[in-house]
Each structure stands twice: as C-alpha cells, then as structure tokens.
C-alpha cells in the first residue's frame, strides 16, 4: 500500500509531518568525548587486564573513534551551516 492508496480522513488528507532536523554538532562532539573517556577509563583502570588478556586493541579502537570524531565534527559543522542557510531561505 503506497501513501497515495491510504484512505483519507473525513477532513481530507493528513498533512505530512516535517522531518526532524536537529543540530548535529553536539552529537559529533558527544561521540568524540565518549570515545576519549572510554579510552581513558581503559588505560587508567583496566590496563593490566587488557595486557593479560591480549585485548590491547580496544585502546586502538578508542583512539580511532576519537580521531574520527574530528572530521565528523567538521562535517556536522558544515551540515548545520547548510541547514541554517536553508531555513533562512524557506518561507
């Protein structure tokens, strides 16, 4: 059933809800901070356990997540700038 096949209400077709378009920079910064904190917790509290069980690659995963957060944040800054510009031009 496609959206055009759906029965309409007695008042007529329902208007489409506007999609959510929240600012994305806080999410990117939050993810970067989360990876940094996870790596810091692993280094401070679980370093011996990571060495003894051979799971030191978890630290590399945290470092990778942290470093990838920077280009992600820049990308989301550009996305938010385009979103603001788009909202200014819409009626």
C-alpha positions as CSV (number, residue, x, y, z in Angstrom):
1,X,0.0,0.0,0.0
2,X,1.5,3.3,-1.1
3,X,0.9,6.6,0.8
4,X,-1.5,7.6,-2.1
5,X,-3.6,4.5,-1.6
6,X,-4.3,5.1,2.0
7,X,-7.8,6.2,2.9
8,X,-8.0,9.8,3.9
9,X,-9.8,11.0,7.0
10,X,-13.2,12.7,6.7
11,X,-11.4,16.1,7.0
12,X,-9.2,15.3,4.0
13,X,-5.7,14.0,3.6
14,X,-3.5,14.5,6.6
15,X,-0.5,16.8,6.2
16,X,2.9,15.3,6.2
17,X,4.9,15.9,9.3
18,X,8.0,17.9,8.9
19,X,11.1,15.8,9.4
20,X,13.3,16.4,12.4
21,X,16.5,18.3,11.6
22,X,18.3,18.9,14.9
23,X,21.7,20.4,15.1
24,X,24.3,17.7,14.6
25,X,27.4,19.2,16.1
26,X,26.5,18.3,19.7
27,X,26.1,14.6,18.7
28,X,29.5,14.6,16.9
29,X,31.2,16.3,19.9
30,X,29.5,14.0,22.3
31,X,30.6,10.9,20.4
32,X,34.2,12.2,20.3
33,X,34.2,12.8,24.0
34,X,32.6,9.4,24.7
35,X,35.5,7.6,22.8
36,X,38.1,9.7,24.6
37,X,36.5,8.8,28.0
38,X,36.2,5.1,27.1
39,X,39.9,5.0,26.2
40,X,40.9,6.9,29.3
41,X,38.9,4.6,31.6
42,X,40.5,1.6,29.9
43,X,44.0,3.0,30.3
44,X,43.6,4.1,33.9
45,X,41.6,1.2,35.3
46,X,42.0,-1.8,33.0
47,X,45.5,-1.5,31.5
48,X,46.8,-4.7,33.3
49,X,43.7,-6.7,32.4
50,X,43.9,-5.6,28.8
51,X,47.6,-6.7,28.7
52,X,47.0,-10.0,30.4
53,X,44.0,-11.0,28.2
54,X,45.5,-9.7,24.9
55,X,42.9,-7.1,24.4
56,X,45.0,-4.0,23.9
57,X,43.4,-3.5,20.5
58,X,40.5,-2.0,22.5
59,X,42.7,1.0,23.1
60,X,43.3,1.4,19.4
61,X,39.6,1.2,18.7
62,X,39.0,4.0,21.2
63,X,41.8,6.1,19.7
64,X,40.4,5.5,16.2
65,X,36.9,6.6,17.3
66,X,38.3,9.7,19.0
67,X,40.4,10.7,15.9
68,X,37.5,10.0,13.5
69,X,35.4,12.3,15.7
70,X,37.3,15.3,14.4
71,X,36.5,15.0,10.7
72,X,33.0,14.0,11.8
73,X,32.6,17.2,13.8
74,X,33.8,19.3,10.9
75,X,31.3,17.6,8.6
76,X,28.5,18.2,11.0
77,X,29.5,21.9,11.3
78,X,29.1,22.2,7.6
79,X,25.8,20.3,7.7
80,X,24.5,22.7,10.4
81,X,25.7,25.7,8.4
82,X,23.8,24.5,5.3
83,X,20.7,23.7,7.5
84,X,20.7,27.3,8.9
85,X,21.1,28.7,5.4
86,X,18.3,26.5,4.0
87,X,16.0,27.6,6.8
88,X,16.6,31.3,6.2
89,X,15.6,30.9,2.5
90,X,12.5,28.9,3.2
91,X,9.2,30.9,3.8
